[in-house]
Amino acid sequence: MNRYQFNKEKLEFTRVRLNVKAILKRTLWVFLGSIGLALLYYLIFGMFILSPAERNLIRETEIMQSEYDRLSREMNNLNKVLEELEVRDKSIYGTVLHSQPLELTEEADINHYRLLMEDPSFTLAYHADSVITGLEQRAVWVTEALFRVSNIVYKQLDSLKYLPAAFPLRNPSLEAMGATTGHRIHPFYKIPMDHTGMDFLVGLGTDVLATADGQVVNVARSARGKGNVVEILHPYRGYSTVYAHLSDMFVRKGQYVTRGMTIARVGSTGMSFMPHLHYEVWQNDQVMDPVHYYFMDVMPAEYRQIMLTAYNTGQSLD
């Protein structure tokens, strides 16, 4: 390494060559300075800046401390439960077996249990336990059967919405029930004639509801026969429903409707004795008795009363 020195006599800079000792000394100082600076940087970063590994260790320590606290709380709760079970165990021994519980130590005498087995109360308790075990097994079987049945029901939920299983009116009273299917006296001809549906004697303008989901296949207006009619096809086992003698009709052919949707209003169109709804249920082109299709809205006692009224009404209203 070279350096320059000013020569006062010649008034110029002259090159001065360093010897080996000076070079080694300067190099040593540079090396020691670098090491000192590196140590200083390391101390600063170590005190104030955490490495990713240190941060992970701190986070794991916090999680373990939280888990330890949780387990400690659960252990305390279990200890309380064990203490309560011990108290109940002693109570059962005294009340049922008329004995004191045996302390489980190394010197425990097995004759204590032999005496308990000879006690009539123990025999009764053992028999009761056997009965309870049998009942528990039967409960397991019943639960499995209910689980299978529930799976079948859930699979058929989509199909049940197409089954006409509700009233075509909103909460009709028992007094509104009229004649159902079968031979009934015609109100105009006064002779027995086939009646293909069930009559509901309600006020003019009462809302008529769809009894299941389906598609409207017929909307007809007429001053004869059944008057204004709406027919709905339900895509389930060939069911269809007919609503006759209507006044206003709110649906059109091809429209999809859902159960409980208002499709029309009660009227007295066609050959009608008075304002009423004539409701029909068909399956595969065969007339079905609507009385048996209200099970979503009635209880058994109400169903029986509806049957008595519908079958004992000898005259239809259309």
Beta strands, then each sheet from edge to edge (+ up, - down):
strand 1: 2-7
strand 2: 12-17
strand 3: 182-185
strand 4: 192-195
strand 5: 198-200
strand 6: 207-209
strand 7: 214-220
strand 8: 228-234
strand 9: 239-249
strand 10: 256-257
strand 11: 262-266
strand 12: 277-283
strand 13: 286-288
sheet 1: 1+ 2-
sheet 2: 3+ 4-
sheet 3: 5+ 12- 9+ 8- 7+ 10-
sheet 4: 5+ 12- 13+
sheet 5: 5+ 12- 9+ 11- 6+
end
